[in-house]
Amino acid sequence: MGPVARRCLPLLLPALLLLSLAGPSSASPGWVQKAPTPAAGGYGEAAVGTGSHVYVVRCYSSTSSVQFWRYDPSSDSWSSLSTAGLASGTFRNGTALAWDGGDYLYALAGAKYEDSDRRIFLRYRISTDTWERLENTPGPQGAGDALAWSGWDNRLYALLGSSGHGTVFTRWSPPPAGGCWPAPPEGWTTGPPWPGREEGTSSLSGASTTRPPCRTSGATTSNSTLGEPCLDSRSGGGVGDGGP
């Protein structure tokens, strides 16, 4: 080994070690197909990532049971989690999830277009694998729902609504900071339009028609429910945007 190589070797070894420990971050960019979810398709579903896992909640229709899974990126595998207390068809179009950076996932249950005033708000505790229903959202939910946790002020922010209801932007403060939804901003749904729209109410809208997903799931009914009783999907177009 020459003198130049001997001088460079101490610099190269740490770099090679770091590359060997880089793990997933060293993967090539682009999409890579991973293990499929235990069931496919659904009108009310959402996903959220935490520091170590990905969580997916799903309802195939308004008469099907809730399915709740956790994905482990390290093993490329799925596992089922508790749905105890969740009514069949709890999650509908506009379902949204958010992680608070700690032990909780929050969920907006969404609504069909036929639902005139559905406001279900839920929380899942990771450490105990349990769900609880919290106070209703201050506005009706729908296809335009979105949910995000802000680490700046440790609050939950939500967009609620649909093309029919308009949109409410609001904030939820967990205990002990308050644990209540503030009143919706005055005039938000009839105020200045979103950028790119000339006039009218501010809204985020989903699809206006529903096509059946490609795969069904078993339907069960929970005796103890957190969600409200659900309508037969055949009469209302199914969970989600509700169909025409």
N, C-alpha and C positions, 0 to 999 in steps of 0.2 A: 504494500500500500504506500503510495507516494505521500509526500509531506502535505500537499494540498488536500488530499482525501482525508488525511488524519485530522487536519484542522476543521474540515466541514462536518465530519461525522458527529461530533457533539451537538451540532445544530440540527442535523437531520433527524436524529433519533427522537427528540421530543415532538417534532412535527409529525413523524410517522405514528407515534403513540396517540396523539390527538386524533388523527384520522381514523385509527382503529377503534376509538371510543366514540366516534361521532354518532353512530347508531342511525335512527331514521332520518335525521337531518341531512345525512350524506346521500340520500336516495336521489335518483334523477328526477327532475321536475316533470310534471304531467300527471294524467290520470292513470291509476292502477286499480284494476278490479279486485275487490276483496270478498271475503265470505259473505254470501247473501243473507238478508234478514230472515228470520224463521218463517215469516209469511210475507207475501208481496201485495202491494196495492192497498188502497184505503182512502177514504174521503177526508177523515180527520186525523192528521198525523203531523208530528214535528220532531225535530232532533236538536240536541244541544250537547256541546262538549264541555268536559271539566278538565282538570289538570291531568287526569289519567285515563278517562273513559269517555265514551259517547253514549248518550241515552236517547232512546226513541220511544215515543208513545204513539199509539195507533188505534183507531176504530175503523173497521171495514164498513159498517153501516150503522144506522140508528137502532138496530136490533141485535147487533153483535157485541160481544164482551170486549172490554178494554184489553189491549196487549201492550206490555211495557217491557222493554229489553235494555240490556247494557252490553255495549261492545268493548272488548279489550283489544286495543291495537297491538299489544305485545304478543298476543297469541292468535290474533285474527279470529276471534271466536265470540259468539253471542251467548248470553244467559238471560233467563226470564226473571223478572222482579215482581214484587207484590202489586196487585191491583185491588186488594181488599178494600171494600167500601165504595168503589167506583161503580156507578150504574152503567148498564149496557148503553152504548152509544153516547157516553159522556163527551167524547171529543169529536168535534165537528169542524166544518170548514173554517179556517182562520186560527186553528189551534196553534199556540205558540209556547215555547219553553225558554227559560232563562236560568242561569246558574249564578248564585250570589258570591262565588269564589270561596265558599265554605261548605256547609253541610246541607244546603237547601237548593232544590230546584223549584221554580215557580211556573205555573201553567195557566194560560187563558184557554178555556174550553171551546171557544168559538161558537158558531151558530150557522144554521141554514138560513137562506133568504126568507123562508117561511116563518122563522122565529122572530117574533115582534120585539122581544125584550129579554134576551138571554144574557146573563152577566156572571157566569160561574168562574170563580177564581180559586185555584188550588195550590197547595204546597206539598212537596215531597221531601222527606227527611232521609238523606242518604244513609246515615249511620244506623238507623232503625228500620229502614225499608218500609216506611209508612206514609200514607197520604192523609191530609186533612183539608177540609174546605174552609176557606177564609171568607171575609166579607165580600159581598158582590162588588164588581167594578162600578164606577159611577156612570157609565154609559153602556148601551147595548153593544154586544160584540158581533163580529161578522167576518167576512172574507178579508177585510183590511187590517185585521189584528196584527200587532207586532209587539215584542216584549224585549227589553234590554236592561241589564243591571249596570249601574254606574258605580265604579269603584271610587270615583272622586268624592261622592257624598253618601255612598252606601245606600242608595235608593233604587227602586225599581221604576222604570219608565215604560209607559204603554201607549200605543195607538190602538184605539178601539173603534170598530164600526165597519161599514160597508158602503156600497154605492147608494143603498136605500136609506141608511141611517145617518150618513155623513160620518165624520171622524172626530173623536175626542182625544186629545193628548193630555195625559195625566200622570201623576207620580204617586207611588205608594211607599210609605215609610214603615219599615218593620219595627216591632217593639225593640227597645223601649223608646224609640224616637217618636212613636205615635201609633203606628199600626193602623192607619186609616187612609183612605183615598181623599185627597183634597177635592174640593168642588171643581168641575171642569172649567177651564178658562172661559171667561165670559165672551160669548159670541164667536167661539172658535169655529164651529161648524158652519157659520154663515158669514165669517169674516173674510179677510184677504184670501184669494185663491192660491192653490199650489202653483209653483213656477211652471209655465207652459200651458196653463189654463186661463182662459180669458175671463170667465166669470162663473158663478155658481158656488155650491158648497164644496168644502175641502173634503176629499174622501180618497181612500185607497180601496179599490174594488178588486175582487177575484173574478173567477170565471162565471159566466152567466148560465152555462149548461153543464150537465154532469154526465160523464160516460162511466159505465160500470168498470171497476178495476178488474185485472185479469185473474185474480185468485180470491177465493172466499176464505173465511176463517170460521171456526166453530162459534156458536152463539150460546151464551149462558146468561142467566139473570142473577144479579147479586141480591141477597136478602137485605143487606145493610148498605145503604147508598149515600154517597155524598152528592152526586149529580142529580138533576131533576129527572122525572120520568120522561122517556123519549117516545117519539112517534114512530109508527111503522114506516120504514124507508120506502115501501111500495106505494104508500099514499102521498109521501112528501118529497120524493126524489132522492132519498138517501141522505146520509150524513155528508156535510160539505156545503157547497154553494146551493144545494137543494134542487137543482134542475129547473127547467122552465115551469 
